[in-house]
């Protein structure tokens, strides 16, 4: 049976985005430890590995990447790698159209892969707060002691 309706917003996102309706916020969801662990071996291509190395510390610092997020984060990086590889292939094409075995004109397979990989990456990026629309919803509170924030 499929779940219906809007996906619930995680509590940590509710807390940082504010509570305009002033409804009670249930904080009964699991709270896994921050830190995703090691990069999976043999799964990610070079572009995916580079994205993992770039985003992992940033997301962990924000508390958005936990020990149970590894597989989803790995898929995000994998789709990024696939999209980058497909984009390179598309740039090298003379035309985005190709003729199939029956003589019909079709979009080049690399273009189709690029479109699908981009869609999957964007969907997963939203789950980690990596899209402008998701970031616009977040309101990160300022630190209580600004001296500690700036290291003075």
C-alpha angles and dihedrals in degrees: 000000000000122000114244132210134030119331111254115253113242114253094242090056091048090052096050095042094052132240108263093170091052090224120156110268113224110219098189100115121109117273108210119194118269114255129073100215129222126350111261112258119240096001106091127062120221094276092049091049091050091052091048091052092047100045103033098076092042094052093043090051089055091047091242097118118063138175092269096049095073099103094046092046090048090053090050090054092043093054089049090054092048091048092050092049092048091047090055090051092048091051090055094052121105089211135007088223125082134178117242126216092274094054096256120137113242137171112268112264091236089060091052091049091049091052094048094044091049091051092049093046092050092049092052093041089061090055089060095043093252099132126084091239093055093044090051088060093053123087110188111203118237116248115266094234110040091192089066091048094056094037097243 
